[in-house]
Amino acid sequence: MTVGYHEREVGRPGVHCVWTRSTEVAGRVLVVPDACVDVIWHRESGRLWVAGPDTGPQDSVVSAGTLVGIRFLPGDVALGVPASELRDSRVPLDAFWRGAGVLAARLADCSTDAEAQGVLVSAFPCSPDPLIGAVRGMVGVPVREMAARLGVGERQLNRRCQGAFGYGAKVLHRVLRFQGAVRMARGGGSFADVADRCGYADQAHMAREVRGFSGGSLRLLVG
């Protein structure tokens, strides 16, 4: 299976990137948790769906053709449903989003992938919540202390996190720490150093977390 994947930043608050993936034949791709939500359009079939926040590895089927997607920063997209309802799921956009039909028609009129990406960027409201942004930045802080710093109760914090991220702050921080470890390891650091700098108890702890989120080893992810 020949796959071409490209992503780029767009400089819009709440948007991590836009991306395209092209493949000549259908196949499977391992998707690991990144705490993000993606809206994805398949050019050839016109299908439009949402990939919710994952808590474990997803063995996803990739159809032949071109996928165009937008990836939102954790917690920053408003789709009209709590992110917890999309957790570990791939859901047709028209199952819950009223404007899906109009958006699909606009995308079908696009002559280039870049044009389709622009349509996706303009279609979804992003209203970054300062509290949600603060939670993202508190990796390693206990929930009780986090709530105290933010001036909210633990139950309220959990409710806001479930709605925005799809899960509580503890799971979010585990996912973000896992992603940070993968990035650091790809940069060439020793695994022992990566474990220490990312806040794992030791390298064995990191290995267990990586296996839980990816189904494999850090060495396999780094390639």
Accessible surface in RSA format (square Angstrom, percent):
REM  Atomic radii and reference values for relative SASA: ProtOr
REM  Chains: A
REM  Algorithm: Lee & Richards
REM  Probe-radius: 1.40
REM  Slices: 20
REM RES _ NUM      All-atoms   Total-Side   Main-Chain    Non-polar    All polar
REM                ABS   REL    ABS   REL    ABS   REL    ABS   REL    ABS   REL
RES MET A   1   108.30  56.1  33.72  22.3  74.57 177.6  36.36  30.9  71.93  95.3
RES THR A   2    88.81  63.2  81.02  82.1   7.79  18.6  54.93  73.8  33.88  51.2
RES VAL A   3    55.63  36.6  23.86  21.6  31.77  76.5  23.95  20.8  31.68  85.9
RES GLY A   4    27.90  34.4   0.00   N/A  27.90  34.4  25.23  69.2   2.67   6.0
RES TYR A   5    76.05  35.5  53.20  30.3  22.85  59.5  50.93  38.3  25.11  31.0
RES HIS A   6   130.79  71.5 125.01  86.9   5.77  14.8  88.64  91.4  42.15  49.0
RES GLU A   7    84.54  48.5  56.84  43.0  27.70  66.0  22.59  43.7  61.96  50.6
RES ARG A   8   115.18  48.4 107.71  54.9   7.47  17.8  65.50  89.5  49.67  30.1
RES GLU A   9   146.37  84.0 126.07  95.4  20.30  48.3  39.61  76.6 106.76  87.2
RES VAL A  10    46.04  30.3  12.23  11.1  33.81  81.5  20.09  17.5  25.95  70.4
RES GLY A  11    78.30  96.6   0.00   N/A  78.30  96.6  44.42 121.9  33.88  75.9
RES ARG A  12    66.04  27.7  58.40  29.8   7.64  18.2  29.59  40.4  36.45  22.1
RES PRO A  13    96.61  70.4  83.31  75.9  13.30  48.3  95.21  78.6   1.39   8.7
RES GLY A  14     2.17   2.7   0.00   N/A   2.17   2.7   0.00   0.0   2.17   4.8
RES VAL A  15    11.01   7.2   0.00   0.0  11.01  26.5   0.00   0.0  11.01  29.9
RES HIS A  16    75.46  41.2  67.38  46.8   8.09  20.7  38.36  39.5  37.10  43.2
RES CYS A  17     1.26   1.0   1.26   1.4   0.00   0.0   1.26   3.2   0.00   0.0
RES VAL A  18     0.01   0.0   0.01   0.0   0.00   0.0   0.01   0.0   0.00   0.0
RES TRP A  19    10.96   4.4  10.96   5.3   0.00   0.0  10.96   5.8   0.00   0.0
RES THR A  20    15.54  11.1  15.54  15.8   0.00   0.0   3.86   5.2  11.67  17.6
RES ARG A  21    48.03  20.2  47.55  24.2   0.48   1.1   0.13   0.2  47.90  29.0
RES SER A  22    47.20  39.9  44.76  59.7   2.44   5.6  31.68  67.5  15.52  21.7
RES THR A  23     9.49   6.8   0.48   0.5   9.01  21.5   3.39   4.6   6.10   9.2
RES GLU A  24   133.29  76.5 106.95  80.9  26.34  62.7  47.25  91.4  86.04  70.2
RES VAL A  25    81.60  53.7  79.51  72.0   2.10   5.1  81.60  70.9   0.00   0.0
RES ALA A  26    67.16  61.7  45.59  70.3  21.57  49.1  45.80  64.5  21.36  56.6
RES GLY A  27    18.76  23.1   0.00   N/A  18.76  23.1  18.10  49.7   0.66   1.5
RES ARG A  28   141.85  59.6 120.48  61.4  21.38  50.9  56.60  77.4  85.25  51.7
RES VAL A  29    28.45  18.7  24.20  21.9   4.24  10.2  28.44  24.7   0.01   0.0
RES LEU A  30    92.78  51.7  67.06  48.0  25.72  64.6  67.06  47.1  25.72  69.2
RES VAL A  31    53.90  35.5  50.90  46.1   2.99   7.2  53.90  46.8   0.00   0.0
RES VAL A  32    32.94  21.7  26.14  23.7   6.81  16.4  26.14  22.7   6.81  18.5
RES PRO A  33     0.60   0.4   0.00   0.0   0.60   2.2   0.60   0.5   0.00   0.0
RES ASP A  34    44.97  31.5  40.34  40.1   4.63  11.0  12.72  29.9  32.25  32.2
RES ALA A  35     1.64   1.5   0.00   0.0   1.64   3.7   0.00   0.0   1.64   4.3
RES CYS A  36    10.32   7.8   6.27   7.0   4.04   9.5   0.02   0.0  10.30  11.1
RES VAL A  37    10.25   6.7   9.55   8.6   0.70   1.7   9.55   8.3   0.70   1.9
RES ASP A  38    11.91   8.3  11.91  11.9   0.00   0.0   3.69   8.7   8.22   8.2
RES VAL A  39     0.00   0.0   0.00   0.0   0.00   0.0   0.00   0.0   0.00   0.0
RES ILE A  40    15.69   8.9  15.69  11.7   0.00   0.0  15.69  11.3   0.00   0.0
RES TRP A  41     4.46   1.8   4.46   2.2   0.00   0.0   3.80   2.0   0.66   1.1
RES HIS A  42     8.52   4.7   8.52   5.9   0.00   0.0   8.48   8.7   0.04   0.0
RES ARG A  43    67.59  28.4  54.50  27.8  13.09  31.2  36.25  49.5  31.33  19.0
RES GLU A  44   106.46  61.1  67.94  51.4  38.52  91.7  56.01 108.3  50.46  41.2
RES SER A  45    65.92  55.7  27.14  36.2  38.78  89.3  36.99  78.8  28.94  40.5
RES GLY A  46    33.31  41.1   0.00   N/A  33.31  41.1  22.67  62.2  10.64  23.8
RES ARG A  47   117.63  49.4 110.47  56.3   7.16  17.1  67.62  92.4  50.02  30.3
RES LEU A  48    18.19  10.1   7.03   5.0  11.16  28.1   7.03   4.9  11.16  30.0
RES TRP A  49    36.91  14.8  36.91  17.9   0.00   0.0  29.77  15.9   7.14  11.6
RES VAL A  50     0.51   0.3   0.00   0.0   0.51   1.2   0.00   0.0   0.51   1.4
RES ALA A  51    12.36  11.4  11.61  17.9   0.75   1.7  11.61  16.4   0.75   2.0
RES GLY A  52     3.49   4.3   0.00   N/A   3.49   4.3   0.00   0.0   3.49   7.8
RES PRO A  53     0.65   0.5   0.40   0.4   0.25   0.9   0.65   0.5   0.00   0.0
RES ASP A  54     8.51   6.0   6.59   6.6   1.93   4.6   0.48   1.1   8.03   8.0
RES THR A  55    50.98  36.3  38.48  39.0  12.50  29.8  21.64  29.1  29.34  44.4
RES GLY A  56    15.41  19.0   0.00   N/A  15.41  19.0  14.77  40.5   0.64   1.4
RES PRO A  57    52.95  38.6  33.16  30.2  19.80  72.0  33.27  27.5  19.69 122.4
RES GLN A  58    43.69  24.4  42.40  31.0   1.28   3.1   2.33   5.0  41.36  31.4
RES ASP A  59    88.53  62.0  66.16  65.9  22.37  52.9  31.74  74.7  56.79  56.6
RES SER A  60    26.90  22.7  20.61  27.5   6.29  14.5  23.68  50.4   3.22   4.5
RES VAL A  61    98.34  64.7  71.06  64.3  27.29  65.7  71.06  61.7  27.29  74.0
RES VAL A  62     8.54   5.6   7.64   6.9   0.90   2.2   8.54   7.4   0.00   0.0
RES SER A  63    35.48  30.0  32.00  42.7   3.48   8.0  14.25  30.3  21.23  29.7
RES ALA A  64    42.23  38.8  32.94  50.8   9.29  21.1  33.23  46.8   9.00  23.8
RES GLY A  65    16.85  20.8   0.00   N/A  16.85  20.8  14.12  38.7   2.73   6.1
RES THR A  66    18.90  13.4  18.90  19.2   0.00   0.0   0.17   0.2  18.73  28.3
RES LEU A  67    12.94   7.2  12.94   9.3   0.00   0.0  12.94   9.1   0.00   0.0
RES VAL A  68     0.00   0.0   0.00   0.0   0.00   0.0   0.00   0.0   0.00   0.0
RES GLY A  69     0.00   0.0   0.00   N/A   0.00   0.0   0.00   0.0   0.00   0.0
RES ILE A  70     0.10   0.1   0.10   0.1   0.00   0.0   0.10   0.1   0.00   0.0
RES ARG A  71    39.13  16.4  39.13  19.9   0.00   0.0   2.84   3.9  36.30  22.0
RES PHE A  72     0.35   0.2   0.35   0.2   0.00   0.0   0.35   0.2   0.00   0.0
RES LEU A  73    56.49  31.5  55.41  39.6   1.08   2.7  55.41  38.9   1.08   2.9
RES PRO A  74     9.22   6.7   8.62   7.9   0.59   2.2   9.22   7.6   0.00   0.0
RES GLY A  75    17.18  21.2   0.00   N/A  17.18  21.2   1.11   3.0  16.08  36.0
RES ASP A  76     5.43   3.8   2.18   2.2   3.25   7.7   2.15   5.1   3.28   3.3
RES VAL A  77    29.33  19.3   7.98   7.2  21.35  51.4   9.25   8.0  20.08  54.5
RES ALA A  78    52.26  48.0  42.56  65.7   9.70  22.1  48.72  68.6   3.54   9.4
RES LEU A  79     6.94   3.9   3.70   2.6   3.24   8.1   4.56   3.2   2.38   6.4
RES GLY A  80    78.02  96.2   0.00   N/A  78.02  96.2  43.50 119.4  34.52  77.3
RES VAL A  81    38.13  25.1  21.80  19.7  16.33  39.3  24.96  21.7  13.17  35.7
RES PRO A  82    60.30  43.9  54.11  49.3   6.19  22.5  59.52  49.1   0.78   4.8
RES ALA A  83     8.36   7.7   6.53  10.1   1.83   4.2   7.83  11.0   0.53   1.4
RES SER A  84    35.22  29.8  24.79  33.1  10.43  24.0  10.40  22.1  24.82  34.8
RES GLU A  85   116.32  66.8  87.76  66.4  28.57  68.0  39.42  76.2  76.90  62.8
RES LEU A  86     6.60   3.7   6.60   4.7   0.00   0.0   6.60   4.6   0.00   0.0
RES ARG A  87    90.61  38.0  79.18  40.4  11.42  27.2   6.91   9.4  83.70  50.7
RES ASP A  88    58.39  40.9  38.44  38.3  19.95  47.2  21.34  50.2  37.05  36.9
RES SER A  89    36.61  30.9  30.76  41.1   5.84  13.5  13.29  28.3  23.32  32.7
RES ARG A  90    83.82  35.2  56.13  28.6  27.70  65.9  47.32  64.7  36.51  22.1
RES VAL A  91    31.75  20.9  31.34  28.4   0.41   1.0  31.75  27.6   0.00   0.0
RES PRO A  92    75.85  55.3  75.59  68.9   0.25   0.9  75.85  62.6   0.00   0.0
RES LEU A  93     0.23   0.1   0.23   0.2   0.00   0.0   0.23   0.2   0.00   0.0
RES ASP A  94   109.26  76.5  83.28  82.9  25.98  61.4  26.03  61.3  83.23  83.0
RES ALA A  95    69.69  64.1  28.15  43.4  41.54  94.5  38.79  54.6  30.90  81.9
RES PHE A  96    54.09  27.1  18.42  11.4  35.68  92.8  30.50  18.5  23.59  67.5
RES TRP A  97    47.06  18.9  42.67  20.7   4.39  10.3  30.11  16.1  16.95  27.5
RES ARG A  98   243.31 102.2 206.80 105.4  36.51  86.9  93.24 127.4 150.07  91.0
RES GLY A  99    26.39  32.5   0.00   N/A  26.39  32.5  21.26  58.3   5.13  11.5
RES ALA A 100     4.77   4.4   3.88   6.0   0.89   2.0   4.18   5.9   0.59   1.6
RES GLY A 101    52.27  64.5   0.00   N/A  52.27  64.5  41.31 113.4  10.96  24.5
RES VAL A 102   105.31  69.3 100.78  91.2   4.53  10.9 104.06  90.4   1.25   3.4
RES LEU A 103     4.27   2.4   2.80   2.0   1.47   3.7   3.95   2.8   0.31   0.8
RES ALA A 104    30.30  27.9  27.43  42.3   2.86   6.5  27.87  39.3   2.42   6.4
RES ALA A 105    58.55  53.8  49.14  75.8   9.41  21.4  56.59  79.7   1.96   5.2
RES ARG A 106   104.64  43.9  98.23  50.1   6.41  15.3  39.95  54.6  64.69  39.2
RES LEU A 107     0.00   0.0   0.00   0.0   0.00   0.0   0.00   0.0   0.00   0.0
RES ALA A 108    73.82  67.9  45.01  69.5  28.80  65.5  48.39  68.1  25.43  67.4
RES ASP A 109   120.03  84.1  93.53  93.1  26.50  62.7  29.53  69.5  90.50  90.3
RES CYS A 110     7.61   5.8   1.51   1.7   6.10  14.3   0.17   0.4   7.44   8.0
RES SER A 111    96.09  81.2  61.73  82.4  34.36  79.2  50.84 108.3  45.24  63.4
RES THR A 112    72.75  51.7  67.33  68.3   5.42  12.9  66.56  89.4   6.19   9.4
RES ASP A 113    47.42  33.2  42.84  42.6   4.58  10.8  12.82  30.2  34.60  34.5
RES ALA A 114    60.48  55.6  51.64  79.7   8.84  20.1  52.59  74.1   7.89  20.9
RES GLU A 115    82.69  47.5  71.03  53.7  11.66  27.8  36.69  71.0  46.00  37.6
RES ALA A 116     0.00   0.0   0.00   0.0   0.00   0.0   0.00   0.0   0.00   0.0
RES GLN A 117    11.15   6.2  11.10   8.1   0.05   0.1   0.28   0.6  10.86   8.2
RES GLY A 118    36.63  45.2   0.00   N/A  36.63  45.2  31.17  85.5   5.46  12.2
RES VAL A 119    17.91  11.8  16.14  14.6   1.78   4.3  17.19  14.9   0.72   1.9
RES LEU A 120     0.00   0.0   0.00   0.0   0.00   0.0   0.00   0.0   0.00   0.0
RES VAL A 121    25.82  17.0  25.74  23.3   0.08   0.2  25.74  22.4   0.08   0.2
RES SER A 122    75.97  64.2  40.94  54.6  35.03  80.7  46.93  99.9  29.04  40.7
RES ALA A 123    21.67  19.9   2.80   4.3  18.87  42.9   8.60  12.1  13.07  34.6
RES PHE A 124     1.74   0.9   0.13   0.1   1.61   4.2   1.47   0.9   0.27   0.8
RES PRO A 125    71.06  51.8  62.31  56.8   8.75  31.8  70.22  58.0   0.84   5.2
RES CYS A 126    21.89  16.6   0.39   0.4  21.50  50.5   0.39   1.0  21.50  23.2
RES SER A 127    87.72  74.1  67.04  89.5  20.67  47.6  43.38  92.4  44.34  62.1
RES PRO A 128    63.49  46.3  44.77  40.8  18.73  68.1  44.77  37.0  18.73 116.4
RES ASP A 129    44.24  31.0  38.93  38.7   5.32  12.6  20.88  49.1  23.37  23.3
RES PRO A 130   119.26  86.9 101.24  92.3  18.02  65.5 113.73  93.9   5.52  34.3
RES LEU A 131    21.99  12.2  16.24  11.6   5.74  14.4  20.16  14.2   1.83   4.9
RES ILE A 132     4.44   2.5   4.44   3.3   0.00   0.0   4.44   3.2   0.00   0.0
RES GLY A 133    26.42  32.6   0.00   N/A  26.42  32.6  16.42  45.1  10.00  22.4
RES ALA A 134    34.74  31.9  20.57  31.8  14.16  32.2  32.14  45.3   2.59   6.9
RES VAL A 135     0.00   0.0   0.00   0.0   0.00   0.0   0.00   0.0   0.00   0.0
RES ARG A 136    54.79  23.0  47.26  24.1   7.52  17.9  13.55  18.5  41.24  25.0
RES GLY A 137    67.66  83.4   0.00   N/A  67.66  83.4  34.55  94.8  33.11  74.2
RES MET A 138    27.87  14.4  25.00  16.5   2.87   6.8  27.87  23.7   0.00   0.0
RES VAL A 139    66.12  43.5  42.14  38.1  23.98  57.8  42.14  36.6  23.98  65.0
RES GLY A 140    67.77  83.6   0.00   N/A  67.77  83.6  40.91 112.3  26.85  60.1
RES VAL A 141    26.86  17.7  19.40  17.6   7.46  18.0  21.10  18.3   5.76  15.6
RES PRO A 142    82.76  60.3  71.46  65.1  11.31  41.1  82.75  68.3   0.02   0.1
RES VAL A 143    30.53  20.1  28.27  25.6   2.26   5.5  28.27  24.6   2.26   6.1
RES ARG A 144   182.28  76.5 178.22  90.8   4.06   9.7  66.33  90.6 115.95  70.3
RES GLU A 145    71.83  41.2  67.50  51.1   4.33  10.3  29.33  56.7  42.50  34.7
RES MET A 146     0.60   0.3   0.60   0.4   0.00   0.0   0.60   0.5   0.00   0.0
RES ALA A 147     2.42   2.2   2.42   3.7   0.00   0.0   2.42   3.4   0.00   0.0
RES ALA A 148    78.81  72.5  48.62  75.0  30.19  68.7  59.52  83.8  19.29  51.1
RES ARG A 149   141.48  59.4 101.11  51.5  40.36  96.1  45.26  61.9  96.22  58.3
RES LEU A 150    41.73  23.2  16.73  12.0  25.00  62.8  21.22  14.9  20.52  55.2
RES GLY A 151    68.35  84.3   0.00   N/A  68.35  84.3  37.49 102.9  30.87  69.1
RES VAL A 152    27.31  18.0  12.90  11.7  14.41  34.7  20.25  17.6   7.06  19.1
RES GLY A 153    43.74  53.9   0.00   N/A  43.74  53.9  35.74  98.1   8.00  17.9
RES GLU A 154    77.07  44.2  70.09  53.0   6.98  16.6  27.38  53.0  49.69  40.6
RES ARG A 155   211.35  88.7 203.57 103.8   7.78  18.5  77.57 106.0 133.78  81.1
RES GLN A 156    65.50  36.6  63.83  46.6   1.67   4.0  11.40  24.3  54.10  41.0
RES LEU A 157     0.98   0.5   0.93   0.7   0.05   0.1   0.98   0.7   0.00   0.0
RES ASN A 158    71.99  49.6  69.25  66.9   2.74   6.6  19.05  45.8  52.94  51.2
RES ARG A 159   153.63  64.5 145.66  74.3   7.97  19.0  72.73  99.4  80.89  49.0
RES ARG A 160    82.54  34.7  72.80  37.1   9.74  23.2  37.71  51.5  44.83  27.2
RES CYS A 161     0.12   0.1   0.12   0.1   0.00   0.0   0.00   0.0   0.12   0.1
RES GLN A 162    55.59  31.1  55.59  40.6   0.00   0.0  22.92  48.8  32.67  24.8
RES GLY A 163    31.40  38.7   0.00   N/A  31.40  38.7  21.04  57.7  10.37  23.2
RES ALA A 164    24.79  22.8   8.96  13.8  15.83  36.0  17.41  24.5   7.38  19.5
RES PHE A 165     1.73   0.9   0.00   0.0   1.73   4.5   1.20   0.7   0.53   1.5
RES GLY A 166     0.00   0.0   0.00   N/A   0.00   0.0   0.00   0.0   0.00   0.0
RES TYR A 167     7.27   3.4   7.27   4.1   0.00   0.0   7.27   5.5   0.00   0.0
RES GLY A 168    11.58  14.3   0.00   N/A  11.58  14.3   9.30  25.5   2.28   5.1
RES ALA A 169     6.28   5.8   1.72   2.6   4.56  10.4   1.73   2.4   4.55  12.0
RES LYS A 170   145.47  71.0 139.18  85.4   6.29  15.0  86.54  77.9  58.93  62.8
RES VAL A 171    42.80  28.2  42.80  38.7   0.00   0.0  42.80  37.2   0.00   0.0
RES LEU A 172     0.00   0.0   0.00   0.0   0.00   0.0   0.00   0.0   0.00   0.0
RES HIS A 173    14.54   7.9  13.93   9.7   0.62   1.6  10.61  10.9   3.93   4.6
RES ARG A 174    90.95  38.2  90.13  45.9   0.82   2.0  32.21  44.0  58.74  35.6
RES VAL A 175     0.00   0.0   0.00   0.0   0.00   0.0   0.00   0.0   0.00   0.0
RES LEU A 176    38.36  21.4  32.48  23.2   5.88  14.8  32.97  23.2   5.39  14.5
RES ARG A 177    46.91  19.7  40.60  20.7   6.31  15.0  12.51  17.1  34.40  20.8
RES PHE A 178     0.12   0.1   0.12   0.1   0.00   0.0   0.12   0.1   0.00   0.0
RES GLN A 179    33.30  18.6  33.30  24.3   0.00   0.0   5.15  11.0  28.15  21.3
RES GLY A 180    15.66  19.3   0.00   N/A  15.66  19.3  13.96  38.3   1.70   3.8
RES ALA A 181     0.00   0.0   0.00   0.0   0.00   0.0   0.00   0.0   0.00   0.0
RES VAL A 182     8.29   5.5   8.29   7.5   0.00   0.0   8.29   7.2   0.00   0.0
RES ARG A 183   152.98  64.2 141.81  72.3  11.17  26.6  67.86  92.7  85.12  51.6
RES MET A 184    53.09  27.5  42.42  28.1  10.67  25.4  51.26  43.6   1.83   2.4
RES ALA A 185     5.19   4.8   0.00   0.0   5.19  11.8   0.00   0.0   5.19  13.7
RES ARG A 186   142.78  59.9 111.53  56.9  31.25  74.4  40.03  54.7 102.75  62.3
RES GLY A 187    71.66  88.4   0.00   N/A  71.66  88.4  35.68  97.9  35.99  80.6
RES GLY A 188    65.37  80.6   0.00   N/A  65.37  80.6  34.38  94.3  31.00  69.4
RES GLY A 189    26.63  32.8   0.00   N/A  26.63  32.8  17.97  49.3   8.66  19.4
RES SER A 190    69.94  59.1  52.76  70.4  17.18  39.6  54.20 115.4  15.74  22.1
RES PHE A 191    38.22  19.1  33.52  20.8   4.70  12.2  33.52  20.3   4.70  13.4
RES ALA A 192    60.49  55.6  51.74  79.8   8.76  19.9  53.02  74.7   7.48  19.8
RES ASP A 193    57.14  40.0  51.96  51.7   5.18  12.2  20.04  47.2  37.10  37.0
RES VAL A 194     0.00   0.0   0.00   0.0   0.00   0.0   0.00   0.0   0.00   0.0
RES ALA A 195     1.95   1.8   1.95   3.0   0.00   0.0   1.95   2.7   0.00   0.0
RES ASP A 196   108.93  76.3  92.51  92.1  16.42  38.8  22.54  53.0  86.39  86.2
RES ARG A 197   154.38  64.8 117.49  59.9  36.89  87.8  35.58  48.6 118.81  72.0
RES CYS A 198    22.24  16.8   5.75   6.4  16.48  38.7   9.24  23.4  13.00  14.0
RES GLY A 199    52.87  65.2   0.00   N/A  52.87  65.2  32.53  89.3  20.35  45.6
RES TYR A 200    11.21   5.2   0.04   0.0  11.17  29.1   0.00   0.0  11.21  13.8
RES ALA A 201    90.10  82.8  47.12  72.7  42.98  97.8  60.05  84.6  30.05  79.6
RES ASP A 202    77.63  54.4  69.12  68.8   8.51  20.1  36.64  86.2  40.99  40.9
RES GLN A 203    83.37  46.6  78.67  57.5   4.69  11.2  25.44  54.2  57.92  43.9
RES ALA A 204    56.48  51.9  46.76  72.2   9.73  22.1  53.08  74.7   3.41   9.0
RES HIS A 205    42.67  23.3  42.67  29.7   0.00   0.0  27.67  28.5  15.00  17.5
RES MET A 206     3.03   1.6   3.03   2.0   0.00   0.0   3.03   2.6   0.00   0.0
RES ALA A 207    53.23  48.9  46.69  72.1   6.54  14.9  50.83  71.6   2.40   6.4
RES ARG A 208   154.56  64.9 141.09  71.9  13.47  32.1  75.44 103.1  79.12  47.9
RES GLU A 209    22.40  12.9  20.96  15.9   1.43   3.4   2.26   4.4  20.14  16.4
RES VAL A 210     0.02   0.0   0.02   0.0   0.00   0.0   0.02   0.0   0.00   0.0
RES ARG A 211   134.70  56.6 131.16  66.9   3.53   8.4  52.91  72.3  81.79  49.6
RES GLY A 212    48.63  60.0   0.00   N/A  48.63  60.0  34.98  96.0  13.65  30.6
RES PHE A 213     5.51   2.8   5.51   3.4   0.00   0.0   5.51   3.3   0.00   0.0
RES SER A 214     4.06   3.4   0.71   0.9   3.36   7.7   0.67   1.4   3.39   4.8
RES GLY A 215    50.26  62.0   0.00   N/A  50.26  62.0  23.12  63.5  27.14  60.8
RES GLY A 216     8.79  10.8   0.00   N/A   8.79  10.8   8.79  24.1   0.00   0.0
RES SER A 217    44.16  37.3  38.16  50.9   6.00  13.8  32.59  69.4  11.57  16.2
RES LEU A 218     9.07   5.0   5.69   4.1   3.37   8.5   5.69   4.0   3.37   9.1
RES ARG A 219   168.30  70.7 164.89  84.1   3.41   8.1  67.00  91.6 101.31  61.4
RES LEU A 220   130.24  72.5 113.21  81.0  17.04  42.8 118.54  83.3  11.70  31.5
RES LEU A 221    30.95  17.2  19.15  13.7  11.80  29.7  22.00  15.5   8.95  24.1
RES VAL A 222    49.88  32.8  29.85  27.0  20.03  48.3  29.85  25.9  20.03  54.3
RES GLY A 223    98.37 121.3   0.00   N/A  98.37 121.3  51.27 140.7  47.10 105.5
END  Absolute sums over single chains surface
CHAIN  1 A    10960.2       7958.2       3002.0       6032.2       4928.0
END  Absolute sums over all chains
TOTAL         10960.2       7958.2       3002.0       6032.2       4928.0
